[in-house]
């Protein structure tokens, strides 16, 4: 008799339980991994408004190994990604290059690149050697991490808030990582656009010029830091694209 009563109670509870087999509701959010740019961190995404259907996870940069390639480094970043269920990646600038490499290893639903390019052409040995020589200088790190009128113009930071954030981010950037990344970018070879990539580029970007990329969406007047300055517009584009691959 007791077994019958317990079974009856269990049946009633499950009938009214929205997560039961009788009335299951999908409540799992799709993971979207954000990868910031070179010398940046998750603060660059602070003005974005991402659809609540998605669970935003920021990928943390790790210390590079000596002479490590972008491909090998990307392989180590994968440990931060849950590959047991569908996911998407959003990459900013250098983070977009990293997202491109990662997509060839673990196959996301798509990668969305902001102020970036999924095509990489290595520079000549002479210029790689020149970069290496310059980076050996003890003054290279302070120079690369400094902010001035030229830096603000290059990144497209104009308001006091944007300039303060850029200055803070560069100050916090690890010099070893910065030097490694600059060398690795010069060697990266990826001749074709990634089939997973949706590229958002700015018409006024001085670092990733529009004429050299195959953009899917062009933000009028957008500069390299447009993820901050045009966050509302870019949020709408990102959300619309993410929803196309929502599962």
PEJOHU-V865828 format. One record per residue. N is the residue number from 1. RES is the residue in one letter. PHI is phi in whole degrees, -180 to 180 (none if undefined). BURIAL is 1 if it has 9 or more other C-alpha atoms within 8 Angstrom, else 0. Layout:
{{N;RES;PHI;BURIAL} {N;RES;PHI;BURIAL}}
This chain:
{{1;X;none;0} {2;X;-61;0} {3;X;-62;0} {4;X;-66;0} {5;X;-63;0} {6;X;-62;0} {7;X;-65;0} {8;X;-67;0} {9;X;-63;0} {10;X;-59;0} {11;X;-65;0} {12;X;-65;0} {13;X;-61;0} {14;X;-73;1} {15;X;-66;1} {16;X;-93;0} {17;X;-83;0} {18;X;-66;1} {19;X;-99;0} {20;X;-77;1} {21;X;-66;0} {22;X;-78;0} {23;X;-150;1} {24;X;-72;0} {25;X;-112;0} {26;X;-75;0} {27;X;-125;0} {28;X;-81;0} {29;X;-86;0} {30;X;-81;1} {31;X;-75;1} {32;X;-126;1} {33;X;-98;1} {34;X;-105;1} {35;X;-118;1} {36;X;-76;1} {37;X;-85;1} {38;X;-63;1} {39;X;74;1} {40;X;-127;1} {41;X;-145;1} {42;X;-61;1} {43;X;-62;0} {44;X;-68;1} {45;X;-97;1} {46;X;-64;0} {47;X;-92;1} {48;X;-74;1} {49;X;-121;0} {50;X;-92;1} {51;X;-51;0} {52;X;-65;0} {53;X;-68;0} {54;X;-114;1} {55;X;-99;1} {56;X;-82;1} {57;X;-127;0} {58;X;-92;0} {59;X;-76;1} {60;X;-95;0} {61;X;-66;0} {62;X;-119;0} {63;X;-68;0} {64;X;-76;0} {65;X;-87;0} {66;X;-61;0} {67;X;61;0} {68;X;-73;1} {69;X;-82;0} {70;X;-59;1} {71;X;-61;0} {72;X;-69;0} {73;X;-63;1} {74;X;-60;1} {75;X;-61;1} {76;X;-79;0} {77;X;-69;1} {78;X;-59;0} {79;X;-62;0} {80;X;-89;0} {81;X;-113;0} {82;X;-84;0} {83;X;-95;0} {84;X;-82;0} {85;X;-144;0} {86;X;-57;1} {87;X;-152;1} {88;X;-131;1} {89;X;-129;1} {90;X;-118;1} {91;X;-123;1} {92;X;-107;1} {93;X;53;1} {94;X;-60;1} {95;X;-64;1} {96;X;-70;1} {97;X;-62;1} {98;X;-64;1} {99;X;-63;1} {100;X;-62;1} {101;X;-67;1} {102;X;-61;1} {103;X;-63;1} {104;X;-87;0} {105;X;-106;0} {106;X;-130;0} {107;X;56;0} {108;X;-73;1} {109;X;-64;1} {110;X;-169;1} {111;X;-123;1} {112;X;-110;1} {113;X;-105;1} {114;X;-117;1} {115;X;51;1} {116;X;-148;1} {117;X;-152;1} {118;X;-91;1} {119;X;-104;1} {120;X;-128;1} {121;X;-122;1} {122;X;-64;1} {123;X;-82;0} {124;X;-65;0} {125;X;-61;0} {126;X;-63;0} {127;X;-72;0} {128;X;-64;1} {129;X;-65;0} {130;X;-65;0} {131;X;-62;1} {132;X;-60;1} {133;X;-64;0} {134;X;-63;0} {135;X;-70;1} {136;X;-73;0} {137;X;-65;0} {138;X;-67;0} {139;X;-93;0} {140;X;-67;1} {141;X;-62;1} {142;X;-59;0} {143;X;-67;0} {144;X;-66;0} {145;X;-96;1} {146;X;-86;1} {147;X;-123;1} {148;X;-156;0} {149;X;-58;0} {150;X;-65;0} {151;X;-62;1} {152;X;-61;1} {153;X;-68;1} {154;X;-65;1} {155;X;-80;1} {156;X;81;1} {157;X;-101;1} {158;X;-124;0} {159;X;-82;0} {160;X;-62;0} {161;X;-64;0} {162;X;-65;1} {163;X;-65;1} {164;X;-64;0} {165;X;-68;1} {166;X;-60;1} {167;X;-61;1} {168;X;-66;0} {169;X;-65;1} {170;X;-64;1} {171;X;-63;0} {172;X;-83;0} {173;X;-71;1} {174;X;-72;0} {175;X;-63;0} {176;X;-63;0} {177;X;-65;1} {178;X;-61;1} {179;X;-66;1} {180;X;-60;1} {181;X;-63;1} {182;X;-62;0} {183;X;-69;1} {184;X;-65;1} {185;X;-62;1} {186;X;-65;1} {187;X;-101;1} {188;X;-69;1} {189;X;-121;0} {190;X;-152;1} {191;X;-68;0} {192;X;-120;0} {193;X;-65;1} {194;X;-65;0} {195;X;-68;0} {196;X;-90;1} {197;X;-89;1} {198;X;-121;1} {199;X;-104;1} {200;X;-112;1} {201;X;-127;1} {202;X;-95;1} {203;X;-70;1} {204;X;-115;1} {205;X;-70;1} {206;X;-88;1} {207;X;-96;0} {208;X;-120;1} {209;X;-71;1} {210;X;-59;1} {211;X;-69;0} {212;X;-105;0} {213;X;-127;1} {214;X;-104;0} {215;X;-78;1} {216;X;-92;0} {217;X;-143;0} {218;X;-107;1} {219;X;-94;1} {220;X;-63;0} {221;X;78;0} {222;X;-72;1} {223;X;-110;1} {224;X;-63;1} {225;X;-97;1} {226;X;-66;1} {227;X;-60;1} {228;X;-96;1} {229;X;-72;0} {230;X;-126;1} {231;X;-61;1} {232;X;-64;1} {233;X;-66;0} {234;X;-69;1} {235;X;-60;1} {236;X;-64;0} {237;X;-67;0} {238;X;-61;1} {239;X;-62;1} {240;X;-62;0} {241;X;-76;0} {242;X;-61;1} {243;X;-66;0} {244;X;-67;0} {245;X;-114;0} {246;X;-70;0} {247;X;-131;0}}
